[in-house]
Amino acid sequence: MHTEGTEDTGDTGELLLPRSRTANERLHALIPGGAHTYAKGDDQYPENLAPVISHGHGAHVWDVDGNRYIEYGSGLRSVSLGHTHPRVIEAVRRELDRGSNFVRPSIVEVEAAERFLATVPTAEMVKFAKNGSDATTAAVRLARAATGRPRVAICADHPFFSVDDWFIGTTPMSAGIPAATTDLTVAFPYGDLAATEELLDRHRNEIACLILEPATHTEPPPGYLAGLRELADRHGCVLIFDEMITGFRWSEAGAQGLYGVVPDLSTFGKALGNGFAVSALAGRRELMERGGLRHSGDRVFLLSTTHGAETHSLAAAMAVLTTYVEEGVTARLHALGERLAAGVREAAAAMGVGDHIVVRGRASNLVFATLDENRQPSQQYRTLFLRRLLAGGVLAPSFVVSSALDDADIDHTVDVVAQACAVYRKALDAGDPTPWLAGRPVKPVFRRLA
């Protein structure tokens, strides 16, 4: 699947990426971390094997060395329709010739709001922004304003909510954040209503909101989301669903549409723009209007962004919403994911590593775990696995599918996984993956030291 310019130099899966290596050095010299998102950093990939992308089309990307890859987790799950999707690109081009930003709202803003609320009917108002962090922080601010309470309760089992202090202060990368800010954030475990109620009792009348991803790599236990809804109502706090990932991948109306539990506020992004910068805060009118002009209470400074309503990004969002509904994209994502998961599991089992390479999650949002001899998560074995995938032309920090994949892509991916599993078996038998790493292991995003 990769073209000339990449040379497999042996059982380590070592590839020669001279232009990517040079580009990575240029990136690190000018951009802290060498990328604008930590999850895209070269520390997330095997040493000297972090491709720098030239361009993409559909489910494929090409690096600056000329190699083609089947891409998973496209744009950190944002490009769910595939790169350069024609309906999205056409909508964007149409607006570019009409101007992108004005001193007053454009008609595109109300059209995008109407389209969004028709697709996500559990919300009554929406406000657009450029990134997920701004939307989740706006939701938290609204909750604090509405309740008059200072504390935020986050789900401890979900990895990311915002770049802002109220969340990042709870991670190992808390440098620069005052303890007084971090102390206002508390945590509850996913799926455990009793523990959540105990937290709400312990901080009675202090918690403004419960914020969580309604589902991630596991399905919510029966009655769990409805139970959270009841707890929030009983304790007078705001229920916020972070639907950055679940939005559109679970259903066109997100997880709230699939599970039938309506939050007070919800946030969307990623798939909403198919790679273009757009996010959304949506929710009950009573709460959202606090950031507006038609109420008598204290005003909330809510998502006042110069570029939040750029016309081409909103046009992209409308094209995405239309495509999902008219073409049944969510169902296609699930079908592709089910085919991929079945193939990977079969390949891993055939090579005797079915208990060590584990595919998890909803079919539209698959991830994989790499486990060592003791069946514990291992960054070293992840490194080995990623090296072999890249050697076969598969760029897969996860197995999150886009609708641009076809059966041939899935079949090739499964073949490459089978080859990777054969090497994985050798490392397990040796009791040490080091000979197959060809450098330092990949690293977790959240860590205290570089």
Order of alpha helices (4+ residues) and beta strands (2+ residues): alpha-beta-beta-beta-alpha-alpha-alpha-beta-alpha-beta-alpha-alpha-beta-alpha-beta-alpha-beta-alpha-beta-beta-alpha-alpha-alpha-beta-beta-alpha-beta-alpha
